[in-house]
Amino acid sequence: VRMFASLAHELRNVFFATEGQRLGRLINISAFKHIHSMDSAFHSHSRSGALVQIIDRGTKSLMVISRSVIFSFFPSLIELIMVCTVLAKSFSPVFSLLTVLTFMTYIVVTVKLNQSLSHIRKSMMVMDREGMARLSDSLYNVETVKLFGNTQFEADRYNEYLRN
């Protein structure tokens, strides 16, 4: 049984590696085309460093969600249906109902906990995005920074971000 579980896990990783890369590539090219279709005003007012990080995070998030749905949610749902069928036929439909209610309670509690912690996660991501945007924008414009002698100014700005 363990060998079969290990084999299934490895096959799943092989399958998802190929499909996951394809999905990531499709998401990235779609974002790339969309950004290039935006007008010049958008590009002159947006910060490239923040934009790059947003695209990267969005792609990774969609990959995690798709992997979770494919390899966690669907198998759990199939297992729940199978267990409830066995319980209903072997014992009583009441046991099946209790199992479904327990599963639903777990989902509700998990969603509530995630929602209560989401504001912390969002503020951390905003802070991280701001820091990476400052770093990236400064490095993208390194010639301008050096030309105007603002190296120390940029270093102080970045240090201030790191302190906070």
Phi, psi and omega in degrees: 000317180296319180297319178295319179296318178295317179297316179298320179296316179293319178297321178298316179295320178296315180298312186288332179301313181291309181292324179296319177295320178296316179297315178299319179296318179296318179295314181296317181291326177295316178295319180300312180296320180296316180296320179288342178276349180289153181284170184296328180299320178300312184290329179284339180257349181267156178260119185301319181299316179293320181297317179299316181291323178297316179297316180298313180295319180298317179297314180296322180296316178295326177295317180295317180297314181295320177296320180294317180295314184290317189255354178239306186293307181299313177298322178294320178295317178296317179297319178298316179297316180295315180296316180295324177296314179296316180296318181294321182280323184277324185241272183206149176299340179297319178296323177296315179297318178297321178296315179296317179297321177296316178298316180294321177298317178301316180297315181297314180297317180297316179296316180298315179297317179296321178293323181290335180263355186294327180295327177293315180297319180296317180293324177295319180293322178296315179297316179296317180297319179298316180296315179293326178295317179297315180297310182296313181297321179295318180288325177296329184251033186301324180296317180294318179300315180291320181301319182266006177066035183259021182299314181293321178301313179296320178296318178295319178298316181291321178297320179298318177298315182297326178294320183280000000 
